[in-house]
Amino acid sequence: MQFKIFKLLPFLLFPIVGFSQITGNVFFTNEKGKKEPIAYANIIWQGTTLGTNTNQKGNFSIEKTEKTNFLVISVIGFKADTIDISKTTTPLSVELKQGKTLEEFEVEYRKKSSEISLINPLNVTSVGEQELRKAACCNLSESFETNASIDASFTDAVTGTKQIKMLGLAGKYTQILQDNIPNVRGLSSVYGLTYIPGPWVGSIQISKGVGSVVNGYESIAGQINVDIKEPFDSEKFHLNLFGNQGGRMEANVIYQQKVGARFRTNFLLHGKSLQWEQDLNKDGFVDNALENDFVVSNLWRFIDDGPWRSEAGITYVQQNHKAGQLGTKKAATDDLSIYQVSIDNQRGEAFWKIGYVGDDEKSLGWQNQVNFQQTNSTFGKQSYTGENLSFYSNLITQVEPVEGFLWKNGASFLFDDYSETLNLDTFNRTEIVPGIFSEATILKGNWSAILGLRADFHNMYGLFFTPRLHARYSLTDNTSIKLAAGKGQRTANIIADNIGLLASSRRWVLPINLLGGPQTYSNLRPEIAYNYGLNLTHKFRLNYRDGSVSVDFYRTDFVNQIVVDLDVSPQEVNFSNLSGKSYSNSFQIETNYEIAKRTDIRLAYRFLDVKTEFQAGLRQVPLVASHRGFFNLGYETKAKANKSQWKADFTTQIIGKQRLPDTFQNPEMFRLDEEAPAFVLISAQVTRVFGSKFEVYVGGENLTNYRQDRPILANNAPFSKYFDASMVWGPIFGAMAYGGLRFVID
């Protein structure tokens, strides 16, 4: 460990800077004289199409431009305001006045919990804190239950770890950022989603297709940026307590402290425990892993009226999970009389940013992060250990050389050191990737475009280029069409990416020589894909209520992919470089509308065609539903003067048939059907808000009590060659009731 840290010392000595922008807050004063934030207000530079939206707390951040000093702030139900930033200081504090109330109509403003931007050339959906509160949101892997674009599934039937999919592709192909820094990657590609507690999240931006070259080259299917509540954006105190009928208990705390006039800090704590063995499906295995999780984070931010901004933070994660047959709670870890799974993860990370904006409108920023990930796991008689030391640095400059043209240039550096052991075989590798990038944003009336290009040199794979294009054309003020195209590349971590397959007796067949001693992935090429997408979004007003319709199509073509073939033999998992075609076609239509006063509906349908060339030929990728339907209904009563009200949310998902891996070579009693049946998942939640500080919620997941039939093959003989708990296509636990409370001091 000390040697690995010494490897990083030359890079840690660099100056440390982060990107800076104009920041501010938009609010209104209610009838009681109290300030309330305005969410999703439009923030646009006058005479341009360059803009953004406020978040749930009414806060915004926007890049400066030389074209104008006037910032226009507007939102339905309020009078627009124009701010001359040259005559005021930042952060801005903007109060909007409510529009007039006519005798015939009542104009009522409601915060939107989810919003699709018509301004941004990228196809971005902003998900606010209120949207995250509609379901049992306990960590990032569980934060997309009311989102129609992202699917959540289980890695295996023993541990119950959740993973996500976008455009029908595994979550490893979606770049996940935390505060615009790549975060969930490497050995944390699956478990990293569970390291981010949901109550810590202020908002999430979900972008389909390739992302910006500024954030790196790894985005293929999409990009998810998670904004953690930062010191100038969070409540003074936030307490969230949660529990469910499975015995899971959680506590989340956020505490903000002002340190002098220019510094603020946040202390964030998360604890989770589950110590109750349950086996409702009577298969001899606990339905939910026993857990002890602890996450602590401390964030700092400095801001003043001058050109400097800075942020820094440190986070520590510790996870201890046990699962397996009944009795595993008291059994020793090395007791092979019962099948056990033990997972111990530790992670430490630190980030820091400093930014400078000069009087000439030129800006400079530097983002940095260092983290260390360690995992120790046992799955029955199999063992896996891994260590990953990573350093990321990203330098960004921005200028506006001519009107309507923003130009970002920069350089990045990525260092990854991996050491993994699967049973008796060790795999070590070190990746060093310096890179440069350039991105131009063109603003011309009713159209805009972002053109980006990266050049990176990988010490294992050599020089490669990453081009990307995003374009937007406004057909009307309320209708925009967006085009996206680009390339993405990533290095596969075949063990960490497919950790759920260890919950089986399958033999791992790798395209490398396993003769003992340190090995590398030298025979595995990088995963490379091109993604193309088209989106049409129309916003409308019907009967004085807002709505939107969005239609999109995305195609992903792999040049190379690490193919995970489960069809060759039910006793093997074969890994190989792609030989032939591999693609994903995704079509989705979604509509949102306030059908009645304070009653919102969201309907969506998605079709997926995801195929890969396996040894048996071009076949549909297993465990991917071709058809998926989504329905969400939300209602809230009118808030009283003391902010008290009721909220209710109801979600239905229809998951179509899924191809299952071939098991015909097994004896008949250990065979699966060729397809998993279609099924329906229903969840609901009711929240009682007692005021601005306190609320209580209760809800249920999988209310129809649907369970997958035989989630574990050979459950009575877990050490036999037929044992397989990795073929999960549906719920395992059945209906799940939960409840909790939130206490907030602003």
C-alpha distance (Angstrom), angle and dihedral (degrees) to the residues before:
residue distance angle dihedral
M1 . . .
Q2 3.82 . .
F3 3.81 90.5 .
K4 3.79 90.7 53.1
I5 3.79 92.1 51.6
F6 3.80 90.2 50.3
K7 3.82 87.4 56.7
L8 3.78 88.2 63.0
L9 3.80 99.2 46.1
P10 3.83 95.5 93.2
F11 3.79 89.9 55.1
L12 3.79 95.5 44.1
L13 3.80 90.1 60.0
F14 3.81 92.7 66.7
P15 3.83 119.1 105.1
I16 3.76 111.3 -91.9
V17 3.78 119.6 -135.2
G18 3.85 137.2 159.8
F19 3.81 133.9 -160.3
S20 3.83 122.0 -87.0
Q21 3.78 133.9 -155.6
I22 3.81 142.4 164.8
T23 3.81 107.3 -74.1
G24 3.77 132.5 -171.0
N25 3.78 149.8 140.6
V26 3.82 131.4 -111.5
F27 3.80 120.1 -154.8
F28 3.79 145.4 151.2
T29 3.79 132.7 -143.6
N30 3.80 115.5 -117.7
E31 3.78 127.6 -145.1
K32 3.82 90.3 -87.0
G33 3.79 91.4 56.8
K34 3.82 93.9 -108.9
K35 3.79 122.3 134.9
E36 3.81 115.5 -118.3
P37 3.83 126.0 -173.1
I38 3.81 121.0 -116.3
A39 3.79 112.3 -136.8
Y40 3.82 123.8 -149.5
A41 3.80 95.8 9.4
N42 3.82 112.6 163.7
I43 3.82 114.3 -109.1
I44 3.83 110.2 -168.8
W45 3.80 134.0 164.2
Q46 3.82 106.1 -119.1
G47 3.81 113.5 -99.8
T48 3.82 93.6 11.8
T49 3.79 139.1 83.1
L50 3.80 91.9 -130.0
G51 3.76 108.8 116.5
T52 3.77 151.4 117.0
N53 3.83 141.1 -154.4
T54 3.78 134.1 -110.0
N55 3.79 118.4 -108.7
Q56 3.80 128.2 -126.4
K57 3.81 90.6 -75.0
G58 3.79 92.2 50.8
N59 3.79 91.8 -108.8
F60 3.78 125.0 135.8
S61 3.79 141.4 178.6
I62 3.80 123.7 -158.7
E63 3.78 134.4 174.4
K64 3.81 116.9 -110.2
T65 3.80 119.7 -113.3
E66 3.79 133.0 -161.3
K67 3.80 92.3 -143.2
T68 3.81 95.5 80.3
N69 3.79 143.6 -7.5
F70 3.81 93.0 -146.5
L71 3.79 119.6 100.8
V72 3.82 117.9 -166.8
I73 3.81 117.7 -150.5
S74 3.80 118.2 -168.7
V75 3.80 141.6 156.0
I76 3.78 134.9 165.6
G77 3.81 112.5 -85.8
F78 3.83 95.0 26.9
K79 3.78 136.7 79.3
A80 3.80 112.3 -103.9
D81 3.80 119.4 -116.4
T82 3.80 132.7 -158.1
I83 3.81 120.4 -148.7
D84 3.81 126.2 -160.6
I85 3.80 101.3 -146.4
S86 3.80 91.7 -166.6
K87 3.81 88.9 67.6
T88 3.78 99.6 45.4
T89 3.77 139.7 52.4
T90 3.77 131.0 -115.2
P91 2.91 140.2 -79.5
L92 3.81 87.9 52.3
S93 3.79 120.3 -138.1
V94 3.81 110.2 -158.2
E95 3.79 124.2 -176.5
L96 3.81 117.1 -163.3
K97 3.78 121.7 -157.4
Q98 3.78 118.6 -131.5
G99 3.80 117.5 -109.6
K100 3.77 122.1 -107.9
T101 3.79 119.0 -79.5
L102 3.80 111.7 -133.1
E103 3.78 120.7 -147.7
E104 3.81 91.7 -120.4
F105 3.80 96.8 46.8
E106 3.76 139.2 38.7
V107 3.81 113.3 -140.0
E108 3.80 108.6 -151.5
Y109 3.79 125.6 -179.6
R110 3.82 118.8 -146.2
K111 3.76 126.5 -176.7
K112 3.78 112.4 -118.2
S113 3.79 114.2 -133.0
S114 3.81 95.2 -158.4
E115 3.80 129.9 26.7
I116 3.81 137.7 -178.0
S117 3.80 113.2 -146.7
L118 3.82 118.9 -130.0
I119 3.81 91.5 -173.4
N120 3.79 103.6 54.4
P121 3.84 114.1 82.3
L122 3.80 87.1 -142.1
N123 3.80 117.2 79.9
V124 3.79 95.1 -114.0
T125 3.79 129.2 168.4
S126 3.80 115.3 -165.3
V127 3.80 114.1 -147.9
G128 3.79 115.0 -162.5
E129 3.76 132.8 -155.9
Q130 3.81 92.7 -97.4
E131 3.82 90.0 58.4
L132 3.80 90.7 51.1
R133 3.80 89.7 52.8
K134 3.81 92.4 59.1
A135 3.81 92.0 83.8
A136 3.78 140.2 27.2
C137 3.79 92.2 -72.4
C138 3.78 107.2 179.2
N139 3.82 103.4 147.1
L140 3.79 137.4 0.2
S141 3.82 94.1 -89.2
E142 3.83 87.8 60.0
S143 3.81 96.9 43.4
F144 3.81 99.2 90.8
E145 3.80 103.0 63.2
T146 3.83 91.8 115.4
N147 3.81 95.4 40.1
A148 3.80 116.7 97.5
S149 3.82 96.1 -159.3
I150 3.81 99.7 59.5
D151 3.80 128.1 58.8
A152 3.78 124.8 -154.3
S153 3.81 121.5 -154.2
F154 3.80 140.2 160.2
T155 3.79 124.9 -95.4
D156 3.82 91.1 -146.3
A157 3.79 143.0 -17.4
V158 3.82 95.4 -108.7
T159 3.81 106.3 54.0
G160 3.82 98.5 27.1
T161 3.82 92.1 -143.7
K162 3.80 112.0 165.2
Q163 3.78 125.8 -135.9
I164 3.81 132.4 -179.4
K165 3.80 136.4 -128.7
M166 3.80 130.8 -159.6
L167 3.81 125.6 -169.8
G168 3.81 86.5 0.1
L169 3.81 91.9 -62.7
A170 3.80 127.7 116.9
G171 3.78 118.6 -93.7
K172 3.81 92.1 -106.0
Y173 3.83 87.9 75.6
T174 3.82 91.6 57.6
Q175 3.78 114.7 80.9
I176 3.79 109.7 -133.0
L177 3.79 117.7 -158.3
Q178 3.77 131.1 -173.0
D179 3.80 111.1 -151.8
N180 3.84 88.6 -17.1
I181 3.81 94.7 -53.7
P182 3.87 119.1 111.7
N183 3.79 104.8 -106.7
V184 3.83 119.0 153.8
R185 3.81 101.8 61.0
G186 3.79 141.8 101.2
L187 3.80 113.4 30.1
S188 3.81 90.0 -6.8
S189 3.82 94.3 59.4
V190 3.84 91.0 116.5
Y191 3.80 107.8 18.2
G192 3.82 92.9 39.2
L193 3.80 90.4 80.5
T194 3.81 88.8 64.5
Y195 3.81 92.8 53.0
I196 3.84 93.0 72.6
P197 3.84 112.7 72.8
G198 3.80 113.5 -142.2
P199 3.84 96.3 -132.7
W200 3.81 88.6 59.1
V201 3.81 91.6 60.2
G202 3.79 118.5 98.7
S203 3.80 96.4 -178.0
I204 3.80 142.7 -22.7
Q205 3.80 127.4 -140.5
I206 3.81 113.4 -154.5
S207 3.80 117.1 -164.2
K208 3.79 122.4 -177.9
G209 3.79 119.6 -142.0
V210 3.79 127.8 10.0
G211 3.80 116.7 -13.0
S212 3.77 133.5 -143.0
V213 3.83 118.8 -52.8
V214 3.82 86.5 -132.7
N215 3.83 88.3 74.6
G216 3.82 95.7 49.7
Y217 3.78 139.9 -96.0
E218 3.83 102.5 -73.9
S219 3.82 101.4 88.1
I220 3.83 112.2 106.3
A221 3.82 112.0 144.6
G222 3.77 97.7 21.0
Q223 3.75 149.3 -46.5
I224 3.80 129.5 -108.8
N225 3.79 119.5 -168.1
V226 3.79 117.2 -166.7
D227 3.80 117.4 -158.5
I228 3.78 110.5 -154.3
K229 3.80 114.1 -151.5
E230 3.78 101.8 -93.2
P231 3.81 126.7 -157.3
F232 3.83 97.2 -93.9
D233 3.81 92.1 42.9
S234 3.80 107.6 44.4
E235 3.76 137.6 81.4
K236 3.78 120.7 -90.7
F237 3.81 88.2 -117.1
H238 3.80 131.8 3.0
L239 3.80 126.7 -178.6
N240 3.80 122.7 -177.5
L241 3.81 122.5 -179.2
F242 3.81 121.7 -174.3
G243 3.78 137.4 178.7
N244 3.81 137.4 167.3
Q245 3.78 138.1 -166.6
G246 3.80 90.6 -100.6
G247 3.80 89.2 69.9
R248 3.79 96.2 -103.3
M249 3.81 114.2 147.7
E250 3.80 125.9 -175.2
A251 3.78 138.5 179.7
N252 3.81 126.8 -170.2
V253 3.79 125.9 -175.3
I254 3.82 131.6 -175.8
Y255 3.79 120.6 -174.9
Q256 3.80 123.8 -178.4
Q257 3.77 123.4 -159.7
K258 3.79 129.2 -173.3
V259 3.81 112.5 -140.3
G260 3.77 109.4 -167.0
A261 3.80 122.2 -43.6
R262 3.79 98.0 -56.1
F263 3.81 107.5 33.0
R264 3.77 131.6 72.1
T265 3.78 129.6 173.8
N266 3.80 136.7 -165.2
F267 3.79 127.0 -151.9
L268 3.81 112.8 -159.9
L269 3.80 125.0 -172.1
H270 3.80 131.1 -177.4
G271 3.78 129.2 -178.7
K272 3.80 130.0 175.8
S273 3.78 132.1 179.4
L274 3.82 135.4 177.0
Q275 3.80 117.1 173.9
W276 3.81 103.3 156.2
E277 3.80 119.7 105.5
Q278 3.81 110.7 -145.4
D279 3.80 130.4 173.5
L280 3.79 107.2 -179.8
N281 3.81 94.8 159.3
K282 3.84 91.1 52.2
D283 3.81 96.5 -130.8
G284 3.81 94.3 130.9
F285 3.84 93.7 -108.5
V286 3.79 127.6 102.4
D287 3.80 110.0 -104.4
N288 3.81 95.0 -139.8
A289 3.77 128.7 30.7
L290 3.80 118.0 -109.1
E291 3.79 106.5 -112.3
N292 3.78 143.4 -166.5
D293 3.82 111.2 176.9
F294 3.78 130.5 171.8
V295 3.82 128.3 -179.4
V296 3.81 126.3 174.7
S297 3.79 128.4 179.0
N298 3.79 137.1 177.1
L299 3.82 120.2 -164.1
W300 3.81 128.3 -171.3
R301 3.79 130.9 -168.6
F302 3.79 132.2 -175.4
I303 3.80 122.4 -163.5
D304 3.80 135.5 160.3
D305 3.79 141.4 155.7
G306 3.80 92.1 -82.4
P307 3.78 130.8 80.0
W308 3.81 98.2 -86.7
R309 3.81 128.2 96.4
S310 3.77 128.0 169.0
E311 3.81 139.8 177.2
A312 3.78 133.4 -175.6
G313 3.77 137.2 171.8
I314 3.77 146.0 168.1
T315 3.82 129.3 -153.0
Y316 3.81 134.3 -172.6
V317 3.82 124.5 -166.1
Q318 3.79 128.7 -169.8
Q319 3.81 123.0 178.8
N320 3.81 128.5 179.2
H321 3.81 116.0 -178.7
K322 3.81 130.1 173.8
A323 3.78 126.0 -176.5
G324 3.78 141.1 152.7
Q325 3.78 135.7 88.8
L326 3.78 122.2 2.5
G327 3.79 110.4 -77.9
T328 3.78 94.5 39.5
K329 3.81 91.0 119.2
K330 3.79 93.2 69.6
A331 3.80 98.6 28.9
A332 3.77 121.6 103.6
T333 3.79 114.6 -108.7
D334 3.82 92.2 -116.1
D335 3.82 93.7 47.7
L336 3.83 104.8 120.8
S337 3.80 95.0 -177.9
I338 3.81 88.3 92.1
Y339 3.80 131.2 30.9
Q340 3.80 110.8 -101.9
V341 3.77 137.3 178.6
S342 3.79 119.8 -158.1
I343 3.82 122.7 -176.9
D344 3.80 123.0 -178.3
N345 3.80 117.1 178.4
Q346 3.79 127.8 179.0
R347 3.77 125.7 179.5
G348 3.77 134.4 174.5
E349 3.79 123.6 -174.8
A350 3.79 139.0 171.1
F351 3.80 130.2 -172.2
W352 3.76 134.4 -176.8
K353 3.80 135.6 -178.2
I354 3.79 134.1 -174.8
G355 3.80 124.3 -177.1
Y356 3.78 136.8 -174.1
V357 3.81 129.5 -163.7
G358 3.80 114.9 -169.1
D359 3.79 130.0 -152.5
D360 3.80 89.8 -104.1
E361 3.83 90.3 63.9
K362 3.79 91.7 -110.0
S363 3.78 114.9 132.1
L364 3.77 137.1 -164.6
G365 3.77 129.6 -167.2
W366 3.77 141.0 172.0
Q367 3.82 127.4 -160.4
N368 3.80 121.9 -166.2
Q369 3.78 136.9 177.6
V370 3.79 135.1 173.7
N371 3.81 123.5 -174.0
F372 3.77 140.6 169.3
Q373 3.81 122.0 -152.8
Q374 3.81 124.9 -169.1
T375 3.80 126.6 179.4
N376 3.81 132.4 179.6
S377 3.79 117.4 -175.2
T378 3.78 140.3 169.3
F379 3.82 124.8 -168.0
G380 3.79 107.0 -173.6
K381 3.81 104.5 -62.6
Q382 3.81 93.4 -12.2
S383 3.79 123.1 92.2
Y384 3.78 133.3 -165.3
T385 3.79 129.4 -175.7
G386 3.76 128.0 175.2
E387 3.79 142.4 174.5
N388 3.79 126.9 -166.9
L389 3.80 125.0 -175.8
S390 3.80 112.6 -172.4
F391 3.80 137.4 179.7
Y392 3.82 124.6 -173.5
S393 3.80 127.8 -175.0
N394 3.80 127.6 175.9
L395 3.82 124.9 -176.9
I396 3.83 116.4 -165.4
T397 3.79 132.6 -174.5
Q398 3.79 126.5 -176.0
V399 3.79 131.7 -167.0
E400 3.81 136.4 164.2
P401 3.83 103.2 -143.0
V402 3.80 93.8 173.5
E403 3.77 135.4 12.5
G404 3.81 113.4 -74.8
F405 3.78 94.6 12.2
L406 3.82 122.9 103.9
W407 3.77 117.4 -175.1
K408 3.79 125.2 -164.1
N409 3.78 121.7 -172.9
G410 3.73 130.6 172.0
A411 3.76 153.1 134.9
S412 3.79 131.5 -115.4
F413 3.76 136.8 -166.1
L414 3.80 128.2 -158.7
F415 3.79 126.1 -172.0
D416 3.82 122.0 -177.7
D417 3.79 125.2 174.7
Y418 3.82 115.5 -172.7
S419 3.79 131.4 -171.9
E420 3.82 116.6 175.8
T421 3.77 135.5 168.5
L422 3.80 123.8 -165.7
N423 3.80 108.9 -171.4
L424 3.85 101.6 -52.2
D425 3.80 98.4 -18.4
T426 3.80 121.3 93.8
F427 3.80 124.6 -156.3
N428 3.80 120.4 -168.1
R429 3.77 130.2 175.7
T430 3.79 140.0 157.1
E431 3.79 121.8 -152.6
I432 3.80 122.1 -161.9
V433 3.80 115.3 -178.3
P434 3.82 121.6 174.4
G435 3.79 114.3 -179.5
I436 3.78 146.0 171.0
F437 3.79 129.8 -149.8
S438 3.78 142.9 -174.1
E439 3.79 127.1 -162.8
A440 3.80 127.8 -177.8
T441 3.79 124.8 -164.1
I442 3.81 114.0 -159.8
L443 3.82 120.1 -163.2
K444 3.81 116.7 -168.8
G445 3.78 116.5 160.5
N446 3.78 110.0 -79.2
W447 3.80 95.8 3.5
S448 3.77 136.2 60.1
A449 3.77 136.8 175.4
I450 3.78 140.4 -167.6
L451 3.82 116.3 -150.8
G452 3.78 118.2 -173.8
L453 3.77 138.3 175.7
R454 3.79 131.2 -176.4
A455 3.78 130.9 -168.8
D456 3.81 115.7 -164.5
F457 3.78 132.4 174.7
H458 3.80 115.2 -147.5
N459 3.80 116.2 -162.7
M460 3.84 89.6 -140.3
Y461 3.82 102.6 34.9
G462 3.79 103.8 27.5
L463 3.81 129.1 -138.4
F464 3.80 119.8 -9.9
F465 3.80 136.4 167.2
T466 3.80 130.2 -137.8
P467 3.84 116.4 -160.6
R468 3.81 121.3 -174.5
L469 3.80 136.4 178.3
H470 3.81 132.1 -170.2
A471 3.79 120.9 178.0
R472 3.81 134.8 177.3
Y473 3.80 130.9 -166.9
S474 3.81 121.7 -173.6
L475 3.80 109.0 -141.8
T476 3.82 88.1 -176.5
D477 3.80 135.6 -11.7
N478 3.80 88.0 -85.6
T479 3.81 102.1 35.2
S480 3.77 128.9 66.9
I481 3.76 135.3 171.7
K482 3.80 120.5 -152.9
L483 3.79 132.6 -163.2
A484 3.81 126.1 -164.5
A485 3.79 131.8 -178.9
G486 3.75 134.1 160.4
K487 3.76 151.9 116.2
G488 3.79 132.1 -92.3
Q489 3.79 133.9 -170.7
R490 3.79 134.7 -171.3
T491 3.79 139.9 168.2
A492 3.79 112.1 -118.6
N493 3.79 120.0 -125.9
I494 3.78 94.0 -159.7
I495 3.81 97.0 -171.7
A496 3.80 99.3 42.1
D497 3.83 92.2 39.7
N498 3.82 91.1 54.0
I499 3.79 100.6 32.4
G500 3.82 92.3 138.0
L501 3.82 91.5 65.8
L502 3.81 88.7 69.1
A503 3.81 86.2 72.8
S504 3.79 88.8 80.3
S505 3.79 139.5 59.2
R506 3.81 92.0 -111.1
R507 3.80 115.2 135.5
W508 3.80 112.7 -126.5
V509 3.79 110.9 -125.7
L510 3.81 109.3 -163.1
P511 3.82 128.2 -176.8
I512 3.79 91.0 -122.0
N513 3.78 136.1 85.5
L514 3.81 109.9 -93.8
L515 3.78 103.4 -166.1
G516 3.79 97.2 132.6
G517 3.77 130.0 -89.3
P518 3.80 127.6 70.0
Q519 3.79 114.0 -24.7
T520 3.79 133.5 -173.8
Y521 3.78 136.6 -153.6
S522 3.80 88.8 -113.7
N523 3.82 92.8 134.0
L524 3.80 92.5 53.1
R525 3.77 116.2 84.3
P526 3.81 122.6 -148.5
E527 3.79 118.1 -87.6
I528 3.81 109.6 -107.7
A529 3.79 127.3 -178.7
Y530 3.79 142.2 165.3
N531 3.79 119.5 -139.2
Y532 3.81 126.5 -162.0
G533 3.79 125.9 -176.3
L534 3.79 144.2 174.3
N535 3.80 126.0 -165.9
L536 3.81 132.6 -176.5
T537 3.81 118.0 -169.0
H538 3.79 126.0 -178.7
K539 3.79 124.5 -176.5
F540 3.79 119.2 -161.2
R541 3.77 143.8 173.0
L542 3.80 119.2 -134.8
N543 3.80 122.9 176.2
Y544 3.82 89.0 -6.8
R545 3.81 91.4 -57.8
D546 3.79 128.8 112.3
G547 3.78 126.4 -119.0
S548 3.78 141.7 160.4
V549 3.79 140.3 -156.4
S550 3.80 122.0 -156.6
V551 3.81 127.7 -174.9
D552 3.79 123.5 -179.1
F553 3.79 142.0 168.5
Y554 3.81 125.5 -164.0
R555 3.78 131.2 -178.2
T556 3.79 125.9 -167.7
D557 3.82 119.8 -164.8
F558 3.80 118.0 -169.8
V559 3.78 119.4 -144.9
N560 3.78 87.6 -174.2
Q561 3.77 131.7 0.3
I562 3.78 134.3 172.8
V563 3.79 97.9 -115.9
V564 3.81 115.8 -145.4
D565 3.80 103.7 -156.0
L566 3.82 116.5 -166.9
D567 3.81 95.7 164.9
V568 3.83 100.8 73.2
S569 3.79 91.8 76.4
P570 3.82 134.2 -15.2
Q571 3.83 85.8 -130.6
E572 3.82 94.6 55.2
V573 3.78 142.4 57.3
N574 3.79 110.6 -157.3
F575 3.81 123.6 -157.2
S576 3.79 121.7 -163.7
N577 3.78 143.8 147.2
L578 3.79 114.0 -91.9
S579 3.79 114.7 -86.5
G580 3.78 106.3 -174.5
K581 3.80 131.4 -7.7
S582 3.77 131.9 -12.0
Y583 3.78 121.7 171.1
S584 3.76 146.2 150.0
N585 3.81 126.7 -147.1
S586 3.80 116.3 -168.4
F587 3.81 126.0 -175.3
Q588 3.81 121.0 179.8
I589 3.78 136.5 172.1
E590 3.80 120.5 -171.3
T591 3.79 133.9 176.1
N592 3.79 130.6 -170.2
Y593 3.79 123.6 -169.5
E594 3.79 140.8 159.3
I595 3.81 96.3 -127.3
A596 3.81 93.8 -177.9
K597 3.76 136.5 3.2
R598 3.85 107.6 -55.2
T599 3.82 90.6 -8.4
D600 3.81 117.3 116.1
I601 3.78 128.4 -172.8
R602 3.80 129.2 -165.4
L603 3.80 121.4 -169.3
A604 3.80 126.4 -179.7
Y605 3.77 141.4 167.0
R606 3.80 125.8 -168.1
F607 3.80 131.8 -170.6
L608 3.80 120.6 -163.7
D609 3.79 129.4 -167.7
V610 3.82 106.3 -176.6
K611 3.81 117.5 167.1
T612 3.82 136.1 165.0
E613 3.78 135.2 -174.6
F614 3.80 104.6 -109.1
Q615 3.80 125.9 176.3
A616 3.82 87.0 -90.7
G617 3.82 91.4 52.9
L618 3.81 136.9 -97.7
R619 3.80 105.6 -19.2
Q620 3.77 140.2 160.4
V621 3.80 111.7 -88.0
P622 3.83 108.7 -106.8
L623 3.80 123.4 -112.6
V624 3.82 94.0 25.6
A625 3.81 118.4 118.8
S626 3.81 112.2 -139.2
H627 3.81 92.4 -155.3
R628 3.77 127.9 40.8
G629 3.81 130.9 171.9
F630 3.79 127.2 -164.7
F631 3.81 133.6 -166.2
N632 3.79 127.5 175.8
L633 3.80 127.4 176.8
G634 3.78 122.2 -174.0
Y635 3.80 128.5 -176.2
E636 3.77 134.5 176.3
T637 3.79 132.4 178.3
K638 3.78 120.7 -123.5
A639 3.78 109.7 -80.7
K640 3.78 114.8 -113.9
A641 3.77 124.3 -134.9
N642 3.82 90.6 -88.3
K643 3.86 90.4 51.0
S644 3.81 93.3 -109.2
Q645 3.81 116.8 146.4
W646 3.81 145.7 134.2
K647 3.79 124.4 -105.3
A648 3.80 128.1 -169.2
D649 3.78 131.8 -176.6
F650 3.81 130.8 -172.6
T651 3.82 125.4 -173.6
T652 3.79 131.0 -175.9
Q653 3.79 124.8 -174.2
I654 3.80 124.1 -171.3
I655 3.80 111.3 -158.5
G656 3.80 115.6 -165.7
K657 3.78 129.7 -144.4
Q658 3.81 118.8 -58.0
R659 3.79 129.1 -155.7
L660 3.79 113.1 -117.8
P661 3.82 124.6 -149.0
D662 3.81 115.7 -95.8
T663 3.80 113.8 -89.8
F664 3.83 99.0 161.8
Q665 3.83 90.3 117.6
N666 3.81 89.6 65.8
P667 3.79 122.5 87.0
E668 3.78 109.6 -86.7
M669 3.82 94.4 -101.6
F670 3.82 90.2 58.5
R671 3.80 98.0 46.4
L672 3.79 127.2 110.7
D673 3.80 126.0 -145.8
E674 3.79 117.3 -100.8
E675 3.81 90.7 -111.9
A676 3.77 136.8 26.1
P677 3.82 112.1 -127.1
A678 3.79 124.0 -110.6
F679 3.79 115.0 -100.2
V680 3.79 143.1 177.5
L681 3.81 128.7 -122.6
I682 3.80 120.2 -161.3
S683 3.79 126.7 -173.0
A684 3.78 133.3 172.2
Q685 3.78 139.4 -178.9
V686 3.80 136.0 -170.1
T687 3.80 122.2 -161.8
R688 3.77 127.3 -166.9
V689 3.79 111.9 -157.0
F690 3.81 109.9 -160.4
G691 3.79 94.6 -176.7
S692 3.77 142.2 -50.2
K693 3.81 91.9 -52.6
F694 3.80 109.3 38.6
E695 3.81 137.7 43.7
V696 3.81 137.5 159.6
Y697 3.80 126.6 -153.3
V698 3.81 136.0 -169.3
G699 3.77 128.3 -177.9
G700 3.74 149.6 148.9
E701 3.79 136.7 -129.7
N702 3.81 126.5 -152.1
L703 3.80 90.4 11.3
T704 3.81 93.2 -179.2
N705 3.82 87.6 62.8
Y706 3.81 91.4 -128.0
R707 3.82 115.7 174.3
Q708 3.76 133.2 -173.6
D709 3.77 112.2 -110.7
R710 3.83 112.8 -118.8
P711 3.83 99.4 -7.1
I712 3.82 88.6 176.6
L713 3.79 120.3 49.5
A714 3.81 114.9 -146.8
N715 3.81 90.6 7.6
N716 3.81 89.5 164.6
A717 3.81 91.5 54.4
P718 3.83 104.8 39.7
F719 3.81 94.1 164.6
S720 3.79 94.1 51.7
K721 3.80 123.7 101.5
Y722 3.81 91.0 -108.9
F723 3.81 96.3 60.1
D724 3.82 112.3 118.3
A725 3.81 127.2 160.6
S726 3.82 96.0 163.3
M727 3.82 98.9 84.6
V728 3.81 97.8 90.3
W729 3.80 118.3 156.9
G730 3.82 102.3 151.3
P731 3.81 146.3 20.1
I732 3.79 119.0 -50.7
F733 3.79 105.4 -174.4
G734 3.80 100.5 46.9
A735 3.81 123.2 -146.4
M736 3.79 113.8 7.8
A737 3.81 125.4 -165.9
Y738 3.80 121.2 -161.6
G739 3.76 141.9 170.6
G740 3.75 142.0 -178.8
L741 3.78 148.8 155.4
R742 3.79 138.8 -122.8
F743 3.78 126.7 -151.9
V744 3.80 117.3 -172.6
I745 3.79 134.9 -179.4
D746 3.82 112.9 -171.0
